[in-house]
């Protein structure tokens, strides 16, 4: 069967389509999944571009969506024909993350889902939302679950809360949809007025162009009547954190979920302390979080925004498109 492998030197020019051995039939406690789609995340790009070193021949992509083709002895949670999605941390079933690193993340520590089929322990997958296409479902394991955990699990979002989202990528846009479905008001930033207009069409209540308004944190705070927002999904990192703190209310919650502006920088600790803000680092979530998210999505009826879809053989082109930052929502790959 076909798969994409990371080559040497480790960069987009050396992603190669290869023939690999079929994984065969599942054993006890396992399922075989015919994969039909994946979606691009910044972490996948970092692997493909060489920013995260991986062994030669690693199969990339942390997200996988497909159909159960066979089940092993003892598996009762799935049946042949079920539509399923992978988990980002396959060993983190519930509670606290058992290892705190990426050693078992598909596409990084182990082979990922840029291939036609896998055989894995059944716990590595969950059911997909009912009626979703495979490409839609593939947007959830990383970006969707990150947004869900930030807003629901850690943020405890409720109707009437206010949320600030940075940018219009995959996490921000699904977070916008989730927050609106839960009765929150949402502010969102971008450097593109066209993207902000699209965000408003999805329900964004307030938009601000951070390039034309470098004091966007104060602008968002003023929008709330100078109270500040309840939740911030902080995607930029050190280059945007100071403004996010300005925008956040006293006792508010900032989820640090991205490092697009770098991995190091100054933290305005006095402002953070004075506002008694809870600043929490978040990397995706557990299998139980994903099960809860799927139930929530089935109840709300929202569907993810897919900007563009590429074939598996065009994975490098998909990453090059991601580099342009033209996308709004998710970029997907069909397998």
C-alpha positions in Angstrom: 0.0 0.0 0.0 1.0 3.7 -0.4 2.4 6.0 2.3 4.3 9.2 2.6 7.7 9.0 4.3 10.1 11.7 5.6 13.4 11.6 3.7 16.9 13.1 4.1 17.6 15.9 4.3 14.5 16.3 6.4 12.5 18.9 4.4 9.4 19.3 2.2 11.4 18.5 -0.9 12.2 15.0 0.5 8.7 13.9 1.4 8.4 10.8 -0.7 5.5 8.5 -1.8 6.5 5.0 -1.1 5.2 1.4 -1.1 5.0 -0.2 2.3 3.9 -3.5 3.6 0.2 -4.0 4.4 -0.4 -4.2 8.2 -2.4 -7.3 7.9 -5.3 -8.4 10.1 -5.9 -7.3 13.7 -5.1 -9.4 16.7 -6.8 -9.4 20.1 -7.8 -6.0 21.2 -6.9 -4.4 17.9 -8.8 -2.9 14.9 -7.8 -2.4 11.3 -8.7 1.0 9.9 -8.8 2.0 6.2 -7.7 5.6 6.4 -9.4 8.1 4.1 -8.2 11.5 5.3 -5.8 13.5 7.5 -5.5 17.2 8.2 -2.5 19.5 8.6 -1.4 20.9 11.9 1.6 23.1 12.8 3.2 20.1 14.5 3.0 18.1 11.3 4.6 20.9 9.4 7.4 21.1 11.9 8.1 17.4 11.3 7.9 17.6 7.5 10.1 20.7 7.4 12.7 19.4 9.7 12.1 21.6 12.7 11.3 18.4 14.8 13.9 15.7 14.0 12.5 12.2 13.3 14.1 9.0 12.1 14.6 8.6 8.3 11.5 7.0 6.8 9.0 8.2 9.5 5.4 8.3 8.2 4.1 11.8 9.2 0.6 13.1 10.2 -0.9 12.9 13.6 -4.6 13.0 12.4 -6.3 10.1 10.8 -9.9 9.4 9.8 -11.4 6.3 8.2 -13.5 3.2 8.4 -13.0 0.1 10.5 -12.3 -2.8 8.2 -11.8 -5.6 10.7 -11.9 -6.1 14.5 -9.8 -8.4 16.7 -11.0 -10.7 19.4 -12.4 -9.0 22.4 -13.2 -5.7 20.7 -16.8 -4.6 21.5 -16.6 -0.8 21.1 -16.4 -0.9 17.3 -17.9 -2.8 14.4 -16.9 -3.3 10.8 -18.0 -0.2 8.9 -17.8 2.3 11.8 -16.3 5.7 10.9 -13.5 6.5 13.3 -10.8 9.2 14.2 -7.4 8.7 15.7 -6.2 10.1 19.1 -3.2 12.5 19.2 -1.9 10.9 22.4 -2.8 7.2 21.9 -1.7 6.2 25.4 -3.5 9.0 27.2 -6.9 7.5 27.9 -8.1 9.5 30.8 -6.8 11.5 33.8 -3.3 12.9 33.7 -1.1 12.5 30.6 1.0 9.4 31.5 4.3 10.5 29.8 4.3 14.2 29.1 6.2 14.0 25.8 5.7 13.1 22.1 7.3 9.7 22.1 4.0 8.0 21.2 2.5 10.8 19.1 1.7 9.5 15.5 3.8 11.2 12.9 6.5 12.1 15.5 7.5 9.4 18.0 5.8 6.7 16.0 4.6 6.4 12.4 1.6 8.4 11.6 -1.4 8.4 9.3 -0.1 9.5 5.9 -0.9 5.9 4.7 -3.7 3.8 3.5 -4.4 1.5 6.5 -3.3 0.8 10.0 -3.7 -1.9 12.6 -3.7 -0.5 16.2 -5.1 -1.1 19.7 -8.7 -0.2 19.5 -8.2 2.6 22.1 -6.1 4.5 19.7 -9.3 5.5 17.9 -12.8 6.8 18.8 -16.0 7.1 16.8 -16.3 10.1 14.5 -19.2 12.5 14.7 -22.3 11.1 13.0 -22.7 12.1 9.3 -19.3 13.8 9.0 -17.1 13.3 5.9 -13.7 11.7 6.5 -12.0 15.0 5.8 -14.3 16.9 8.3 -13.6 14.2 10.9 -9.8 14.4 10.3 -9.8 18.0 11.5 -10.7 16.9 15.1 -7.9 14.8 16.7 -5.5 17.7 17.1 -7.1 21.1 16.3 -10.6 20.3 17.4 -9.7 18.6 20.6 -7.3 21.4 21.5 -10.1 23.9 21.2 -12.5 21.7 23.1 -10.1 21.1 26.0 -9.2 24.8 26.2 -12.8 26.0 26.2 -14.7 23.2 27.9 -12.4 21.0 30.0 -10.0 23.6 31.4 -12.0 26.8 30.7 -15.4 25.6 31.9 -17.1 27.8 29.3 -20.7 28.7 29.8 -23.4 30.8 28.1 -22.7 34.5 28.4 -18.9 34.1 28.6 -16.6 36.1 26.4 -13.8 34.5 24.4 -10.8 36.0 22.5 -9.3 33.9 19.7 -6.0 34.7 17.9 -5.8 34.2 14.2 -8.1 32.3 11.8 -6.4 28.9 11.5 -7.8 25.5 12.3 -7.9 25.7 16.1 -9.3 29.3 16.2 -12.1 28.7 13.7 -13.4 25.5 15.3 -13.1 27.2 18.7 -15.2 30.1 17.3 -17.9 27.6 16.2 -17.8 25.7 19.6 -17.9 28.9 21.6 -20.9 30.3 19.7 -22.7 27.0 20.0 -22.3 27.2 23.8 -23.7 30.7 24.0 -20.5 32.7 24.3 -19.6 36.0 22.6 -16.4 35.9 20.6 -13.7 38.3 19.5 -11.1 37.2 17.0 -7.9 38.7 15.5 -6.3 38.5 12.1 -4.0 40.5 9.9 -6.5 40.0 7.0 -9.7 42.1 6.8 -11.1 39.5 4.4 -10.6 36.7 6.9 -12.2 38.8 9.6 -15.2 39.3 7.4 -15.4 35.5 7.0 -15.1 35.1 10.8 -18.1 37.5 11.2 -20.1 35.3 8.8 -19.5 32.4 11.2 -20.8 34.4 14.2 -17.8 36.3 15.5 -19.1 39.3 17.5 -16.0 41.5 17.4 -13.0 41.5 15.1 -9.7 43.4 15.1 -6.8 43.6 12.7 -3.7 43.2 14.8 -1.5 44.8 12.2 -3.4 48.0 11.9 -4.1 48.0 15.7 -1.0 46.9 17.6 -2.8 47.7 20.9 -5.5 45.1 20.1 -5.6 43.8 23.7 -6.9 47.2 24.9 -9.3 47.3 22.0 -10.8 43.9 22.9 -10.9 44.9 26.6 -12.8 48.1 25.7 -15.2 46.0 23.6 -16.1 44.2 26.9 -16.9 47.4 28.7 -13.4 47.3 30.1 -14.2 44.1 32.1 -11.9 41.9 29.9 -12.7 38.6 28.3 -13.2 35.4 30.3 -11.1 33.1 28.0 -8.2 33.6 25.7 -6.9 30.9 23.3 -3.3 32.1 23.0 -1.9 30.8 19.8 0.9 33.3 19.1 3.1 32.7 22.2 5.6 35.3 23.5 4.9 37.8 20.8 1.2 38.1 21.7 1.0 37.1 25.3 1.3 40.6 26.7 -1.7 41.9 24.7 -3.7 38.8 25.6 -3.1 39.6 29.3 -4.3 43.2 28.7 -7.5 41.8 27.0 -8.2 39.2 29.8 -10.4 40.0 32.8 -9.3 39.7 36.4 -9.4 36.0 37.3 -9.7 35.1 33.6 -8.2 32.1 31.9 -5.5 32.0 29.1 -4.9 28.8 27.4 -1.4 28.7 25.9 -1.8 26.5 22.8 0.6 27.8 20.2 4.1 29.2 19.8 3.8 30.8 16.3 5.9 33.8 17.4 8.7 31.8 19.0 9.5 29.5 21.9 11.0 32.1 24.3 10.2 35.6 25.4 9.4 37.9 28.2 6.3 37.3 30.4 4.7 40.4 31.9 4.6 38.7 35.3 3.3 41.7 37.3 0.3 42.2 35.0 -0.3 38.4 35.2 -0.2 38.5 39.0 -2.2 41.7 39.3 -5.0 40.3 37.3 -4.8 36.9 39.0 -5.0 35.2 35.6 -4.8 31.5 35.2 -2.2 30.8 32.4 -2.2 27.2 31.4 -0.2 25.3 28.8 -2.4 22.9 26.8 -1.4 20.2 24.3 -4.4 18.5 22.8 -6.2 16.1 25.2 -7.0 12.5 26.3 -9.2 9.9 24.7 -12.0 10.6 27.2 -11.8 14.3 26.2 -12.2 13.2 22.6 -15.2 11.0 23.4 -16.9 13.9 25.2 -16.1 16.3 22.3 -17.7 13.9 19.8 -20.8 13.8 21.8 -20.8 17.5 22.1 -20.4 18.0 18.3 -23.2 15.5 17.6 -25.5 17.6 19.9 -24.6 21.0 18.3 -24.6 20.1 14.6 -21.7 22.4 13.8 -19.3 21.3 11.0 -15.6 22.3 10.6 -14.4 24.8 7.9 -12.1 23.2 5.4 -10.1 25.6 3.3 -8.6 23.2 0.8 -8.0 19.5 0.2 -5.0 17.8 -1.4 -4.3 14.2 -2.4 -1.9 12.1 -0.4 0.8 12.4 -3.1 0.5 16.2 -2.9 1.2 16.4 0.9 4.3 18.5 0.3 2.2 21.0 -1.8 -0.3 21.1 1.1 2.4 22.1 3.5 3.7 24.7 1.0 0.2 26.1 0.9 0.1 26.2 4.7 3.4 28.2 4.6 1.6 31.0 2.7 -0.8 31.5 5.6 -3.6 32.0 3.1 -5.8 29.4 4.6 -8.9 30.0 6.7 -9.8 27.0 8.9 -8.2 23.6 8.1 -6.2 22.1 5.2 -6.9 18.4 4.6 -5.5 15.5 2.7 -7.6 12.7 1.2 -6.1 9.2 1.1 
